[in-house]
Every structure is written in C-alpha cells, then in structure tokens.
Amino acid sequence: MGMLSDTKVRGAKGTGKAYKLSDGEQLYLHVSAVGGRVWRMNYQFGRNAQGKLAQKTLTIGPYPAISLKDARDARDLAKSMLAKGIEPRPGDLFERGAGHDTRPTFKGVAMAWHKLQMQRWSKVHAKDVLDCLEKLVFPVIGDLAIEDIQSPEVLRLLQKIVEGGAIETAHRTRQRISAIFVYGIATNQTVRDPAASLAIALPRKPKAKPQPAITDLPALRQMLVDCEAERCRAHTKLALRLLALTAVRPNEIHGARWDEFEDLDGEEPLWRIPAHRMKGDVDRKAEEDGDHLVPLAPQAVAVLKAMMPLTGDLELIFPSDRHVHRPMSENTLRALLIRAGYYQRHVPHGFRSAFSTIMNERVERAWREAGHATASPDRAIIDLMLAHVPANRVEGAYNRAAYMPRRRELAQEWADILLADMWPPAIHIGQPMRYGVAGAGRPGL
C-alpha cells in the first residue's frame, strides 16, 4: 500500500533544496529546489563494470500530468517488465498499460519556447532558428517525451551535424537545444538539461575569418577606379560608390529607398535608415529613436542625383534589373569586385573596415600632432557612424543623433580623400553595359 496521498503530493513545494517523497516499492516523487515535481522509480537491471547489479532510475513523468494513481500503475507495469527481463522505458509504460502518453514532447516544449522568444527576436532570426530545429532536431528527438531524452541521444544528433562539416551549426544547435531544456525546467516540464555540458564533446569552433578588405587608401582608390572601368549597369557602379562613401552595411544599400533621404538640395542632407532595416534584435528594430542617421557629403548626394533619372520614379534606388520592386541582389556588388580582379581581396562589407581603419589612423595622428596624449574622442564618433553600439551601455539610452556636426565633417573628409580628382558619377549614365562579341574584347584579355 502506498504511503503518499493526493493531498500530500499536491502540497509538495520547493524549499530551495531538492528532496524526495517516497510512496514505497521504489516509487517516489522528486521535488526540485524550485518546486518541479517528477515521478521516479529506482530499479536494478544488467551488470556494471564490476559485475554487480546496475542501480538505475526510471523517470516516469511530471506531476500533475501524471497522477499518483498513474504513477503507481506505471511502477507496477515496470516491475512486471523487469521480472520478464525487459528494461522499462517511460514510453513503453504508457503505450503498454497506463494509457496515452500525455507528457510534453521535446517539440511541444520547443515550440512554446520559440513562441516566447519571438517577442524579442527579429522575424529573420526567428525563422532561422525554427528552420534549424525542424531540419536537424525534430526528426531525431522531436516526438520524444522531453523527460526521456538523455545526453547520448543529443550528442549523436550533434555529431551527425559535425560529420556533415557544419561545426559552427552543431554548436549553435546545442545552444538552442539547451535553451529549450532550460525553458522546460523553468516550466516544470523536465528536471535536467542533457545538452548543457556537451560543448566539450564537440570539435572547437573554427576561428571566424575576417572579411577581406583593402585598408590602404591609394589601393582602395585604385579598386574603385578598376570597378568603375568595368562594363555593367550604371546602377551597380553607383551603388558601389555610395556604399564606399557611406560605409553602411551592403544590405542597407540594397534596400535603400528614396523616401529615406532628406534635404538633398539643402545644407544638411541626411540618410535616415529606419530602425527596422538595421542589424539587431527586435528590441533594436522597434526603438522609437533607433533609426541610423548617415550625414551625406556632396559626393554622396551627387550619386543620388545621378540615379534620379534612372529610378527616381520607383520606391527603391537600386532595384533588381529584372524586378523593379525587389532590391538589387546581394551578389551584384560582390560580382563586380570579382570581375574587376579583387576576388578574396575586397568584399562589399570591406568598405566598413576601410573607413574605420583609415579614418581612425587620420584622427589619431591629427590628435597627437595637436599635443594630446590620450586617444582621440573621434574614435567613438567613428563607431557611431558605423552604427556600432558600445557594449557598456543600455541600447535604449544610446543617442544615435549625437555629434552630428562632427560626423558630417568626418563624412566630408572621407569623401574628399576617397574620390579626390575622380570623375563625377553621372559619367556612367548611358555607357555600354557589355563588351562586344565581335569587336574589342575586355581590356587586357
């Protein structure tokens, strides 16, 4: 006869330290430090390395999803299986005798966790995480009761990803699985995280390779000359020039819209990139003052005015050549750099490194020549121009419009040194887009 009652089980609370309530015949209720309640049963099966009977614990399932009566029925069935030489598993218990297994599955807990995280993630990141789970995780452990999953099962899943050559993906997947188990613990649906310590069993993540970038000013200028000498759409050459002048992220150029630009005929032209188009989580994208402000030098305004006859009647400044309502392909600018001979030497994102390196060197040199011993305050302003967020401050308290006069001065200095004596952007309008098949070929070929 059992020692527990429904009243005693219902009244079991967390005390800050885990404890057990025994029901007899090896069945007990495990109560976690924070109050999670799970039915377990101790049993012996097989032999250990010393040849002695192996002591094991069967996790039957969480209370109240599994009632006291159901736990006793499962215990009795497990003892019957053991008497026949069959080692019981929780799924067997409910399939064979205790009715339909109503315990939460890993997939069910994962979907609840994902729904909660979507409140702070961007839509793109939320989709990436769900795609990863549906492709790599759910087919293996998704239908298992979350309480049944053991570390070896998770490790096999991760090792299969590693064997496919995706070491970084394996580490990210482990982190996501672990986060789901932590959520399950917090919601009393499981009591442990079998993925927590598995990172040490995976190969180390390969060091991230920096994106190739030319950070020497004469070589950078020559690269622009070489790219603009290629035959291609004027849109592509002018998009590359505007990217070089503004040092924004390439996707911010691809999606640039005419209504984001202000005061192009005035004294303070500005590109206001909406917060929802900026890199960051959903909190950043939803900030009331989260827009990234890019002061425009006259050279950048000239690029935009050269584009007006081409796309001024459209929403996008640099649309796809096939679909005017879609942004330019993310591969278009990279392809131009490759054709111009800069494969693995410079990528579109490299203009950010070039701007940071060259301008930081210039402001530091000028600051020290002026007799200062400390670092130039312009370093922080250059980071602000690149939309970098300092790690030691609260995102929402960050003033994205700060130091605008100095930012405008630095943008002008960058444009002057980058495009000194270079032809105006409008020269590319109406130029041949391709090399003739029967006539002159590509220069140097």
N, C-alpha and C positions, 0 to 999 in steps of 0.2 A: 504493500500500500504506500502511496506517495506521501511525502512529508510536506509538500507545498500545497497552498490553496490559491485560488484565483485572486483572492483579496491580497494575499502576501506578494504575489507576483506583480499585481498592478501597483502595489505600493513601493516596489523596489526603485530607489532613486540613486543618482550619482552622489558620491561622497567625496570626490576628489582623489579617490584611490579605488582601483578595481577590486571586486570581491565576487564570491560565488554563493549561490543559494542552492543547496543540494535537495534533490527530490528522491534520492535513493536509486539503487540499481544502476549506478554510474551516470545517471542523468542529472544535469544541474543547469541553472540559469547563470550565465556570466553577465555581470553588470559592470560596464566600463566606468572609468573615472568620471565621465560626464553624463552617465545615465543610459548609455546604449545597452539594450538587453538582448542576449542571444542564447538560444538553447544549444548545449553541447553535451557530448557523451564520451567518456573515456572507455577505451577498449584495448584488447591485445590482439595482434594479428601478425603472423610472419615472425621472422627472427632478425635480430640486429647483428652487427658485425661480430659481436662476442658469442653469437649463437643462442642468446636468450630471447624470450618472447618480447617482441617490439611493442612498446607502450605508445598508443596513438590516441588522438582526439578527433571525434566526428563533430563537425558543426552542422547542426540540424537546421537552424534558421532563426531569424529575429522574432522577438515578441513585440507587438501583439499579432503580427501577421501569422505567426504560428502559435496557436493557443496551447495552454497547458495540456489539454487532452490530446491535441495533435502531436505534441512533443512526446508524450508517453506512448502513443501509437507508433510513432517513428522509432522510438527507442526499442519497443518490443519487436518490431519488424527487423531492426538492425541486429538484435540479439539472435533472432531466428536465422538470419542470413549467415552470421558468424558461426552458428552451430553447424551449418552446412558447408563451411569452408569458403564462404563468399565474403569478400571485404565490402562493406556497405559504403555507398556514396550518397550524398544528400539527394541528388536527382533520382536515384533508384528508390529511395524511401518513399517519395511522394508518387512516383509513377506506379509502384507496386502495391502500395497499401494505404497511404494517407490521403488519397485523392489528388486533385490537380495541384501542381506546384505553383503557388501564388507568390512565391518570393520574388523580389525585384531582380531582374536580369541586369547584366552589365550595360546592355544597350539602353534599357529603360532609364537607368541612373545617368548614363552618359548624355542622353537627350535632355533630361531635366537640367543637368549641369550646363550644357551648351546653351539652352534657352536663357538661363540666368546670366551667362557670360555675354550674351548678345547685347545686353543693356549697356555694356561699356566697350564692346569691340566694334570696329568698322564692319560693314557688310562684306567687304572683300575678305578680311581676315576670318570672319565667322564662316564663310563658305569654304575657305581653305581648310580650316580645322575639321569641319563636317566631312569634306571630301576625303581627308586623311583617315578619319575614323571609319567611314563607310567602305573604303577601299582596302585598308590594311588591318583594321582591328575587328570590326563587327563580324566579318566572315569567320573569324577564328574563335573569339570569346563572347561575341555579342549576345548569343542566346543562353549563355551560362548564367546561373544564379551568381550574382556578384560575390556572395559569401563563399562560394565554392572555389573560386579562382585562386590558384596557387602561383608562387613566383616562377617555378619551372615552365608553366604554361605561357606566362607573359614573356619570359626570356626566349622561349622558342619562337614566339611571334616576332620579337625584335631581331633575333639572329637571322631570321629569314629575310628581313629588310636589309640587314647588313650584307648578307650574301648577294643581294641584288646590286651592291655597290653604293647604297644610299646611307652612309654612316650618319650624316647630319640628320636625315629624316628619321633614322632609328632613335637618335637622342631626343628629337622633338616629340616623337610618338610616345616614348617612355614618359616624358614630362606630362603629356596630356592624359595618358592612362593614369599616372599617379595623381594628377589633379582630380580626376573623376573619382578615384578611390577616396581621396581626402574629403570630397563632397559627400560621398556615400557614408563615411564615418560621421561627418557632421550632421547628417540627416537620419542617423540611426538605421542605416540600411546595410552596413557592414561594420567590422570592427578593426580591420587592418588594411594596410596598403602594401600589397605584394610587389609593387613596382618601385617602391621607394629607394631601395639600395641596389638596383640593377644597373645603374650607370657605370659602376666599376667593372661590370662584366662585359661591357661593350668596348669596341675599339675607340681610341681617343678621336675626338672630332678633328678633322684636318683644319689647319690654320687658314683663316679666310685670306684669300689673295686680294691685295689692293687692286682696284680697277686701274688699268693703265692710263696714265695721264702725262702729258708733256707740261712740265712746270718751269721751263726756261723760256723767257719772253721772246727772244728772237726766233726760236724754233716754233713757238706757238703761233706767232705771226705768219711764219712761213707755211705752217699747216693750214691756216685759213686761206692763204693765197692759193695753195695747191687744191684745196677743196672747191674754192670758187672758180677755179680754172676748169673743173670737170664740166662735162655737158650733162645737165639734168634740169629738172623743173626749177624755175626761179624760186618757187615756194620753199624748196629744200635748202637751197643756198641761204635764203634769207632767214629761215628758221634756225639754221646752224649759227648764223651771225648773231641773231637775237639771243640764242642760248649762250653764246660766248660772252656777250655784253652783260647779261643779267645774272649769269651763274645760278639760275634756278635749276630744279631737277628736270630731266628731259620730259617726264610725263606732264609737267606743268606747261611746257611749251606745246606739246602735242594737243592739249586740251584748251589752249588759250582762246578766249572769246573776246570779241570786240567790246562787249559791254563791261569788261573788267578794266578797261583803260580809261583814265581820267585826265582832263586838262592837256590833251596832246598839242593844243595850239597856245597854251599858256606858259607861265614861267615855272610851274611845278608839276610837270607831267608825272603820272604815277600809274603803276600796275598794281591793282588790288586783287590778289589771288584769293578767292573765297576759302574760308577755313575747311569746308568740306572737300576741297581738292588737294589739301595739303597732306603730307605724310603724318601719320599719327593715329592714335586710337579714337574711339567715338567721342570721348570727352574733349579732345583737342578739336575735332571736327565740328562739335556743337558749341564751342566757345563763342560768346557774343562778340568778343573782340579778338577772335582767333585768325582773322584774315592776315595774310602775309603781304606786307607793303614793300613794293620794289620801286625806288625812285629811278626815273629814266633819264639817261643822258641824251643830248640831242642826237647822237649817233643811233641810239635805240629808237627814238621817235622817227628818224629817217627811214629805218627798216619798216616800221609800221605804215608810214605814209606811202612807201613803195608798194606795199601789199594791198593798199586800199582799192586800186583799180582792179585787182585780181579777185579779192574775196570780200571786199567791203560790204557787199550786199548779202553776205552769209553770216551765220552766227559764229562759226569757227574761223580763226585767222589762217590756220594751216590745216585744211581738211585733207582727207584722203583723195587721191587723184581719181578714184573710182566712185566714191560715195561722199558727196559734199557735206552730208550731215554727220559723218563719222570723222574722228580725229585722224591725223596722219599716223601711219603705222609706227610703232615703237622701233622698228628695224630700219626705217628710212634713213635717219641721220647716221646710224652706225654703218649702213651700206655705203654712204657717200665717203665716210672716212676710210673705209677699206679700199674703195676704188681709187682714192687719192694716194694710196700707199701707206696708210697708217694702221694696218692690221696689227693688233696687240701692242700698239704704241700709244694710242689715244682712243677713248670712247666718249660718247656724248656726256656721260656723267663726269668725265675728267675735267671739264671746264670749271667745276666747283673746286677741285683740288688746285688747279692752276691759279684761279682767282685768290684762293686762300693763301697759297704759298707765296706768290709774287707780291701780293698787296701787304701781307704781314711782314715780309722782308723789307719792303719800302718804308712802311710806317715805323718799324723798329729802328731802321737806320736813321731816319729823319729825327726820331725821338731822342736817340743817343747823341746825334750830332748837335742837338739843341741843349745838351748838357745834363740830361736826365739819366739817373742810374737805375730806375725801376722800369718795368715793362710798360709799353705804350698802352694807354686806355683804348686805343683804336682796335686792339685785338678783340675785345668784347663786342665792339661795334661791327667788325667784320663777321663775327659769328652770328650776330643778329641779322646781318644782310643775307647770310646763308640759311636763315630760319633754323639755326641750331638753338636748342633750348638748354640753358645751364642745368647741370644735374643737382645743384644745391638750392633750388628754389621751387616754389609751387607753380605749376603750369598756369593756373588761372590768374596768378598775380603777376604774370610776365607782361610787361608793357611793350607790345610789338610795334608801337609807333614812336618809340623813344629815339632820340638822337637823329631825327630826320635831316636836319641841315648838314650834319657831318656825313651821314650816309649818302646824301646827294653829292657832296664834294668827292667822296671816295669813288662813287659810281662814275663821276665825270673823269677823275684821274685815270681810272681803269680803262674807260673808253678811249681816252686820248692816247695812252701808251699802246693799247692793243691795235687800234686802227689808224695810227699815225700815217698820213700820206696814202692811205688805201682808197681805192675808187669808191664812189657813192653806191649805195645798194641798188638804186634804180637802173644801173647799167646792165643788170642781169635780165631785166624785163625784155622779152621778145628775142632772146638769144637762142641758138639751136639747142635742142634738148638731147639729141643723139648724134653720134658720129655716122657719116655716110658709109654705106656698104661698098660702093664702087669708087668713091672718091678718097680723099685723105683719111687715113685712119687715126687712131688715138695718138697723141703726141708721145714720142719715144718708143712706139711699137712698130 
